Amino acid sequence: MRLSTSAIAIAALAASFGSASAMQPVRAGLLQCQGGQNVGFVVGSTTSLECVFQSDGHRPNPTSQRCAALGFDLGVTDHTRLTWA
């Protein structure tokens, strides 16, 4: 009896893992951002980004963002592009 109870529990656990891996990922939309030239100073940097959030069945939603970083940052970036899904 003890062996069959353990076997049933293991089989149920294995079945739950199999169905969890078969689930499709949920995709809310896509956020795409672009920015111009970025100059980094020794103490930090700032970047202005123009972003658009796109989702199936909805109008694109444009926004403007400003990102600031504090810490050692030295250099020049010609163009910035970020995409999150």
N, C-alpha and C positions, 0 to 999 in steps of 0.2 A: 504494500500500500504506500509506503514512504517513497519508494522509487518511482512509482507512477505519478504521485503528486508532484515530485520534483521535476519529472519529465514534462508534465503538463505546464508547470510554471516556466520552465526554460523555453518550451515551444511558444508560449504566449508572449514571452519577452522578445524572442527572436522575431515573431510576427509583427510586433509593434515597431521594432527597428526597421524592418523591411518596408512597412507602409509609410514611416516617417521619411525615409530617404526617397520615396517615390513622389513626394509632394512637390509641386511646381513652385518656384520662387514667385513672390508677389512683387510687381513692379509698379510703383506709384507714379513715376514719371522720370524726366531727365532734366537736370539743372546744368546749363552750359553758361560759363562765364568767360569773358575776354577782358583783358586790360592792356593798357599801353605801356609805355616805358616806366620802369621802376628803378629808383635810385636808392641803394642801401647805404646808410650811414653807419658809423662805428657803434652807435648806441641803439639803432633800430631802423625800421623802414615803414613806409606806407604805400599802399597800392589801391587805386580806384578800379573797380570792376563793374562792367555792365553785364547783367545776368538775365537769362530767360529760362523760366520753368515751363516745360511742355509735358502735358499728360493727355492720354488718349481720351477723346471726346470733350476736351476743354480748349478754350482759347489760350494761346501762349501768354504768360504772365511776366512782363519785363520788370526788372528792378535794378537799382544801382547800389553798390556796396563799397565800403572802404575798409580795407584790412590793414591793421597796424601790428607790427611785431616789435618787441622790445628784447634786446640782446645784441650780441656781436653779429653784425650784418654789414658786409662791405662789398660793393659791386654794383653793376648796372645790368638790368634785364631789358631786352628789346621789346618782347611781347610776352604776355602771360595768358594762358588758356587752361581752364579747369573744367572738368565734366564729372558729374556725379549721377549715377543711375540708382 
